Amino acid sequence: MDKPNLTRRRVLSGIAVSGGAGALTGRGTVALFSDEELFTNNSVTTSASTAGVVDLDVAVDSLGDADGLIYTIEVPDLANNNPSYIWVQPVTCPDPIDAADDVDVDLRVECPDSGDTVTIAEGTLREVVDGLRTNAGEPLRCSGETPRCFEPGENVELVLEVLSSDTTEDFAFELEFYAEQCRYNTEATTPFDSLAQCDTGDETTPAKGISWIAFCSESEATLDPDILATSDFDDDGTPRSLEWETEDEVDYVVAKSGQNFTIYDYSGGSTTTDTVTTGGNDDADFYGSESSNNRSSNPCELAAEKFGSGSFPDNGPSVKLEWDEQTETFSESP
């Protein structure tokens, strides 16, 4: 007997979050993005049943007691339906994707009939979506690692809950649910193909070399900075990375490369040596451009605005070293 041509149900949905961990409670924060081809009163439209097809109903709503979405999936109790496995896979990436790293979520299956709950994935919204895409989806299950064979008339809930967030973005994404009769898939093999991870679409441009580096202290200190080593040179022979040392502790170190500033914030600890690397590395506290024309003339003020009281003290010691292409060394600017 040939395998039946099984149905897929796609749900276009979204989640709206408010910034700040612990501030994500109460109804009304979830946005449902509807599409006439996909929704009828928040339910996925269904085609006419034909012999051998698993007719799957999916509805999406806001999570009642927290921020998130709840997908209710049911194998309708119809004469031509049989017990079925159900899979889910994200077919589109959260939009905007770069902000999806700022939202922590929990994706779980809740089975009303048994009262069981199984965590499918947890992490940032991007990590959870990427995991399901590269793993070729996930089967819905009520316990352990074994996919559940759902009976006609039985429903299951897929819950996507926001645990914390550092963004106020609204996200839109699309999930695909696939139901297949258990008798046609005795080993519960996924029907999905593996998909690529979500891409921000940003082009990676190598950073320019460090044109100068500034050392800042908001209290009385003797800085006397020394560059111990340089590395990762750009096409002009200017280093993108350097190791430094100071006599006394610093609060901030600011490096300029091209139009960008890289800022390290040491105000919370005691530091007299470290490595500065430009180009948006994970260790830096800030990397990006600043529109003000006087940023290069007062980099310690910029650092104080980003991480301190907002203003660098007038008597705060600071030393700025500039790269000399001729001597290929850093020296104190006049």
C-alpha positions as CSV (number, residue, x, y, z in Angstrom):
1,M,0.0,0.0,0.0
2,D,1.3,3.4,-0.9
3,K,2.0,5.9,1.9
4,P,-0.8,8.5,2.0
5,N,-0.3,12.1,1.0
6,L,-0.4,13.7,4.5
7,T,-1.5,17.1,5.4
8,R,0.6,19.9,6.9
9,R,-0.8,22.8,9.0
10,R,1.1,26.1,9.1
11,V,0.6,28.6,11.9
12,L,1.7,32.2,11.4
13,S,2.0,33.7,14.9
14,G,4.0,36.1,16.9
15,I,5.0,37.1,20.3
16,A,5.3,40.6,21.7
17,V,7.7,41.1,24.7
18,S,8.5,44.0,27.0
19,G,12.0,44.7,28.1
20,G,13.3,43.6,31.5
21,A,13.5,40.3,33.2
22,G,10.6,39.8,35.6
23,A,8.4,42.3,33.8
24,L,6.8,39.7,31.6
25,T,3.5,38.9,33.2
26,G,-0.1,39.4,32.4
27,R,-2.3,38.9,29.4
28,G,-2.3,41.3,26.5
29,T,1.4,41.2,25.6
30,V,1.0,38.5,22.9
31,A,0.4,39.5,19.3
32,L,-1.3,37.0,17.0
33,F,-0.4,37.7,13.4
34,S,-3.2,36.4,11.2
35,D,-3.3,35.5,7.6
36,E,-6.6,34.8,5.8
37,E,-5.1,31.8,4.1
38,L,-4.0,30.3,7.4
39,F,-6.5,31.5,10.0
40,T,-10.2,31.4,10.6
41,N,-10.8,32.9,14.1
42,N,-7.3,32.0,15.1
43,S,-7.7,28.5,13.9
44,V,-5.9,27.0,10.9
45,T,-8.1,26.5,7.9
46,T,-8.5,22.9,6.9
47,S,-9.0,21.2,3.6
48,A,-11.7,18.7,2.9
49,S,-10.9,15.3,4.4
50,T,-10.0,12.5,1.9
51,A,-9.2,8.9,2.5
52,G,-5.9,8.2,4.3
53,V,-5.3,11.8,5.2
54,V,-4.7,12.8,8.9
55,D,-6.9,15.8,9.4
56,L,-5.2,18.0,11.9
57,D,-6.7,21.0,13.7
58,V,-4.4,23.7,15.2
59,A,-5.4,26.8,17.1
60,V,-3.1,29.5,18.7
61,D,-3.8,31.9,21.5
62,S,-2.0,33.9,24.2
63,L,-0.8,32.1,27.2
64,G,-3.2,32.8,30.0
65,D,-1.0,33.2,33.0
66,A,2.3,34.4,31.5
67,D,3.8,35.9,28.3
68,G,3.8,33.5,25.5
69,L,1.8,31.5,23.0
70,I,-0.2,28.2,23.4
71,Y,-0.8,26.0,20.4
72,T,-3.6,23.5,20.8
73,I,-3.3,20.6,18.3
74,E,-6.0,18.0,17.9
75,V,-6.5,14.9,15.7
76,P,-10.2,15.3,15.1
77,D,-12.4,12.3,16.0
78,L,-13.4,11.5,12.4
79,A,-14.2,8.2,10.7
80,N,-11.1,8.3,8.4
81,N,-8.6,9.4,11.1
82,N,-6.3,7.0,12.9
83,P,-3.8,7.4,15.8
84,S,-1.1,9.8,14.6
85,Y,2.4,11.1,15.4
86,I,2.6,14.9,15.3
87,W,5.8,16.9,14.6
88,V,6.6,20.7,14.7
89,Q,9.2,22.7,12.9
90,P,9.8,26.4,12.4
91,V,9.6,27.2,8.7
92,T,10.4,30.8,9.1
93,C,12.8,32.6,11.5
94,P,11.7,35.1,14.1
95,D,11.6,38.6,12.6
96,P,13.6,40.6,13.6
97,I,16.1,37.8,14.0
98,D,19.0,39.8,15.6
99,A,16.7,40.7,18.6
100,A,15.8,37.1,19.1
101,D,19.0,36.7,21.0
102,D,17.6,39.0,23.7
103,V,14.6,36.8,24.6
104,D,14.7,33.7,26.7
105,V,12.0,31.2,26.2
106,D,10.8,27.7,27.2
107,L,9.2,25.4,24.7
108,R,7.2,22.5,26.2
109,V,4.5,20.0,25.5
110,E,1.5,19.8,27.9
111,C,-0.8,16.8,27.7
112,P,-4.2,17.6,29.3
113,D,-5.4,13.9,29.4
114,S,-2.4,12.7,31.4
115,G,-1.3,15.9,33.1
116,D,2.3,15.3,31.8
117,T,4.7,18.1,30.8
118,V,7.8,17.6,28.7
119,T,10.3,20.4,27.9
120,I,11.3,20.3,24.2
121,A,13.8,23.1,24.2
122,E,14.9,26.2,26.2
123,G,17.2,29.1,25.6
124,T,17.0,32.3,23.6
125,L,14.3,32.5,21.0
126,R,16.9,32.2,18.3
127,E,18.6,29.2,19.9
128,V,15.3,27.3,20.2
129,V,14.2,28.0,16.7
130,D,17.6,27.1,15.3
131,G,17.6,23.9,17.2
132,L,14.3,22.8,15.8
133,R,15.3,23.8,12.3
134,T,18.6,22.0,12.2
135,N,17.2,18.9,14.0
136,A,14.5,18.5,11.3
137,G,11.7,19.3,13.8
138,E,10.6,17.7,17.0
139,P,7.9,15.1,17.7
140,L,5.3,15.9,20.3
141,R,5.5,13.6,23.3
142,C,3.9,13.4,26.7
143,S,6.7,11.7,28.6
144,G,10.4,10.9,28.1
145,E,11.9,10.8,24.7
146,T,9.3,8.6,23.0
147,P,6.9,10.3,20.5
148,R,3.3,10.0,21.4
149,C,0.8,8.3,19.1
150,F,-2.2,10.6,19.6
151,E,-5.7,9.1,19.3
152,P,-8.5,10.7,17.2
153,G,-10.2,13.2,19.5
154,E,-7.1,13.7,21.7
155,N,-5.5,17.1,21.9
156,V,-2.0,18.3,23.0
157,E,-0.7,21.8,23.8
158,L,2.6,23.2,22.6
159,V,3.5,26.1,24.9
160,L,6.1,28.8,24.1
161,E,6.6,30.9,27.2
162,V,8.8,34.0,27.5
163,L,11.0,33.7,30.6
164,S,12.8,37.0,30.3
165,S,13.6,39.7,27.7
166,D,15.9,42.6,27.1
167,T,14.0,43.9,24.1
168,T,10.6,45.5,23.2
169,E,10.5,44.1,19.7
170,D,7.4,42.2,18.3
171,F,8.4,39.0,16.6
172,A,6.6,37.1,13.8
173,F,7.4,33.6,12.8
174,E,5.7,30.5,11.3
175,L,5.5,27.0,12.7
176,E,4.5,23.9,10.6
177,F,2.7,21.0,12.2
178,Y,2.7,17.6,10.5
179,A,0.6,14.6,11.4
180,E,1.2,11.1,10.2
181,Q,-0.7,7.9,10.9
182,C,1.3,5.7,13.3
183,R,0.7,2.6,11.2
184,Y,2.6,4.3,8.3
185,N,5.6,5.4,10.5
186,T,6.3,2.7,13.0
187,E,9.6,4.2,14.0
188,A,8.4,7.8,14.3
189,T,10.8,9.1,11.7
190,T,10.6,12.8,11.2
191,P,8.9,13.9,7.9
192,F,10.9,17.2,7.8
193,D,14.1,18.0,6.2
194,S,16.8,19.7,8.2
195,L,16.8,23.5,7.7
196,A,19.6,26.0,7.9
197,Q,20.1,28.1,11.0
198,C,18.6,31.6,11.0
199,D,20.9,34.2,9.5
200,T,20.8,37.9,10.4
201,G,21.8,38.7,6.9
202,D,24.5,41.0,8.1
203,E,27.7,41.0,6.2
204,T,30.8,40.5,8.3
205,T,33.4,43.1,7.5
206,P,36.9,42.7,9.1
207,A,37.6,45.4,11.6
208,K,40.2,48.1,10.9
209,G,43.3,48.4,13.0
210,I,43.4,50.4,16.3
211,S,44.3,54.0,15.5
212,W,44.5,55.0,19.2
213,I,43.8,53.6,22.7
214,A,42.8,55.6,25.8
215,F,43.1,54.6,29.4
216,C,40.8,56.3,31.9
217,S,40.5,56.4,35.7
218,E,37.8,58.3,37.6
219,S,40.0,58.5,40.8
220,E,43.6,59.6,41.5
221,A,45.9,57.1,39.8
222,T,49.2,56.8,38.0
223,L,48.4,55.1,34.8
224,D,51.7,55.0,32.8
225,P,50.3,52.5,30.2
226,D,52.6,50.2,28.3
227,I,51.7,48.1,25.2
228,L,53.1,44.7,25.8
229,A,52.3,43.0,22.5
230,T,50.3,43.6,19.2
231,S,48.7,41.1,16.8
232,D,46.1,40.5,14.1
233,F,47.3,43.2,11.8
234,D,45.0,44.7,9.1
235,D,46.0,45.3,5.4
236,D,47.7,48.6,6.5
237,G,49.8,46.9,9.1
238,T,47.8,48.3,12.0
239,P,47.0,45.9,14.9
240,R,43.5,44.9,15.7
241,S,44.5,43.4,19.0
242,L,46.9,44.4,21.7
243,E,47.9,43.5,25.2
244,W,48.3,46.4,27.7
245,E,49.5,47.1,31.2
246,T,49.1,50.0,33.6
247,E,50.8,50.9,36.9
248,D,47.5,51.6,38.7
249,E,44.0,50.3,38.1
250,V,41.8,51.7,35.3
251,D,38.1,52.2,35.0
252,Y,37.8,52.2,31.3
253,V,39.8,51.5,28.2
254,V,38.6,52.9,24.8
255,A,40.1,51.9,21.4
256,K,39.3,53.6,18.1
257,S,39.2,51.6,14.8
258,G,37.9,53.2,11.7
259,Q,34.6,54.8,12.7
260,N,34.0,52.5,15.6
261,F,34.8,52.6,19.3
262,T,35.5,49.5,21.4
263,I,35.0,50.1,25.2
264,Y,36.0,47.9,28.1
265,D,34.4,48.7,31.5
266,Y,36.6,47.7,34.4
267,S,34.9,50.0,37.0
268,G,33.5,47.0,38.9
269,G,36.8,45.4,39.6
270,S,40.6,45.9,39.8
271,T,42.4,45.6,36.5
272,T,46.0,46.7,35.5
273,T,46.4,44.4,32.5
274,D,44.2,42.9,29.7
275,T,43.9,42.5,26.0
276,V,41.9,44.8,23.7
277,T,40.5,43.4,20.5
278,T,38.4,45.5,18.1
279,G,35.6,44.2,15.8
280,G,32.7,43.4,18.0
281,N,34.3,40.6,20.1
282,D,32.3,39.1,22.9
283,D,34.7,40.3,25.7
284,A,34.2,44.0,25.0
285,D,31.4,45.9,26.8
286,F,30.6,48.1,23.8
287,Y,31.4,48.1,20.1
288,G,29.9,50.6,17.6
289,S,30.0,54.0,16.1
290,E,29.1,57.3,17.7
291,S,27.7,60.2,15.7
292,S,29.2,63.0,17.8
293,N,32.2,64.7,16.2
294,N,34.1,65.2,19.6
295,R,34.1,61.5,20.7
296,S,37.7,61.0,19.6
297,S,38.8,64.1,21.5
298,N,37.3,62.9,24.8
299,P,36.9,59.1,24.8
300,C,36.8,58.9,28.6
301,E,33.7,61.0,28.6
302,L,32.1,58.6,26.1
303,A,33.0,55.6,28.4
304,A,31.5,57.4,31.4
305,E,28.3,58.1,29.5
306,K,28.0,54.4,28.5
307,F,28.9,52.8,31.8
308,G,29.5,55.4,34.6
309,S,27.8,58.4,36.1
310,G,27.4,60.0,32.7
311,S,30.2,62.5,33.1
312,F,33.9,61.8,33.4
313,P,35.5,63.9,36.2
314,D,37.6,66.9,35.1
315,N,40.5,65.8,37.3
316,G,40.2,62.1,36.3
317,P,43.6,60.9,34.9
318,S,43.6,59.7,31.3
319,V,46.3,58.7,28.8
320,K,45.8,58.3,25.1
321,L,48.3,56.4,23.0
322,E,48.2,56.7,19.2
323,W,49.5,54.3,16.6
324,D,52.5,55.5,14.6
325,E,52.7,53.9,11.2
326,Q,56.4,54.9,10.8
327,T,57.7,53.4,14.0
328,E,54.9,50.8,14.2
329,T,54.4,51.5,17.9
330,F,51.9,53.3,20.2
331,S,53.1,56.5,21.7
332,E,51.4,59.1,24.0
333,S,49.7,61.9,22.1
334,P,50.7,65.4,22.9
